[in-house]
Amino acid sequence: MHFASDNAGPVAPEIFRALEAANEGHAVAYGADAATQALEKKMQALFEAPDARMFLVASGTATNVLALATLTRPWETIYCHAQSHISVSECNAPEFYTAGAKLTLVEGPSGKIDPAALDAALAATSTDQLPDTRKGPVSLTQVTDLGAVYSIDEIRAVTSVAAARGCACHMDGARFANALVALGCSPADMTWRAGIDALSFGGTKNGLMGAEAVLFFDPSKAYDFEHRRRRGAHLLSKQRFLAAQYEAYLSGDLWLELAAKANRAGALLAEAVRSIGGAQLLHPADANMLFVEWPAEVDTRLRKAGAVFYGQGAAENGRCRARLVTNWATRDADIQRFREVACG
Ligand SMILES: Cc1ncc(COP(=O)(O)O)c(C=O)c1O
């Protein structure tokens, strides 16, 4: 009963086989190898964006902060949701990598930026006083940090507000595949066609072993990004092993199959939560991440039985909040046992 994080799941066996196969002979380092070059072409085809540029790094935080640093000047501010990973969980790395740009937090339901609140925040950012902070990019998270999935129209509503004020848009797609499967749309529809300029295209939470990609739909950003990646100590020498993982991930739709398994487990778990007396889901469980509130005794029973999950703050009035996350390897039997234990 391991529902702590999709990062806690195993690496998919297909990915291990691809790593083994990539371990043949020599390949030039730092991304100049044939596998990385071929992967960029594959990504361009997948995203229907022949000019897009792709870069590989080893962590989701690196994708976010390097992409954002490329889009942001130090005297600008990045607009993001108050609950976003870049604001809450990256130890101010966005501020650090942008050499001091700040974050402007915007509210909205279930981790989604409210377009009207964004417009108000943008309008409140001065455009005429030299000493004032300037507008920078907007960053939204898909799947959101609270487990919901933006519809295409909801993404457009945010990006069109940004575009009207001349701001670029970044998507933190740490769970990109989970969102794509939930919406059943194409990668292009969920990104550049919906107004996204730069994407953090996660893989590690969905079966890869520490491989993450950044895509710029505007290739003129590539030069800047490459220098920032090296300067920021995120240019890995043995990139063929990152490329081999994504190559296997995107072949035969493995990535979508893995995400579909994680989302299906998420839906089953949500159903189990609904059957627990006194439990409630705090946000729409659109993909593989659930936020729940339940009686403290349910929490205790589950933990005693060995269930692993993160709590969200201290118990209050006999009730606890928790986050539950599924992944491609979550077993139905574990969800069944979770239901039995939780229901007492
Ligand atoms: C939405 C989101 N973005 C980015 C990250 C960062 O990923 P990493 O821990 O690989 O740096 C996470 C990880 O939990 C995440 O949930």
The ligand as an SDF file (V2000), in Angstrom:
LIG
                    3D

 16 16  0  0  0  0  0  0  0  0999 V2000
    4.4850   19.3850  -10.3280 C   0  0  0  0  0  0  0  0  0  0  0  0
    5.9320   19.0560  -10.0930 C   0  0  0  0  0  0  0  0  0  0  0  0
    6.8700   19.7400  -10.7590 N   0  0  0  0  0  0  0  0  0  0  0  0
    8.1790   19.4830  -10.6100 C   0  0  0  0  0  0  0  0  0  0  0  0
    8.6160   18.4990   -9.7530 C   0  0  0  0  0  0  0  0  0  0  0  0
   10.1060   18.3370   -9.5530 C   0  0  0  0  0  0  0  0  0  0  0  0
   10.6300   17.1170   -9.8510 O   0  0  0  0  0  0  0  0  0  0  0  0
   12.0310   16.6360   -9.2140 P   0  0  0  0  0  0  0  0  0  0  0  0
   11.7300   16.1730   -7.8300 O   0  0  0  0  0  0  0  0  0  0  0  0
   12.4620   15.5460  -10.1540 O   0  0  0  0  0  0  0  0  0  0  0  0
   12.9820   17.7700   -9.2240 O   0  0  0  0  0  0  0  0  0  0  0  0
    7.6780   17.7480   -9.0180 C   0  0  0  0  0  0  0  0  0  0  0  0
    8.1270   16.6710   -8.0950 C   0  0  0  0  0  0  0  0  0  0  0  0
    7.4820   16.2620   -7.1830 O   0  0  0  0  0  0  0  0  0  0  0  0
    6.2920   18.0430   -9.1880 C   0  0  0  0  0  0  0  0  0  0  0  0
    5.3520   17.3980   -8.4980 O   0  0  0  0  0  0  0  0  0  0  0  0
  1  2  1  0
  2  3  1  0
  2 15  2  0
  3  4  2  0
  4  5  1  0
  5  6  1  0
  5 12  2  0
  6  7  1  0
  7  8  1  0
  8  9  2  0
  8 10  1  0
  8 11  1  0
 12 13  1  0
 12 15  1  0
 13 14  2  0
 15 16  1  0
M  END
$$$$
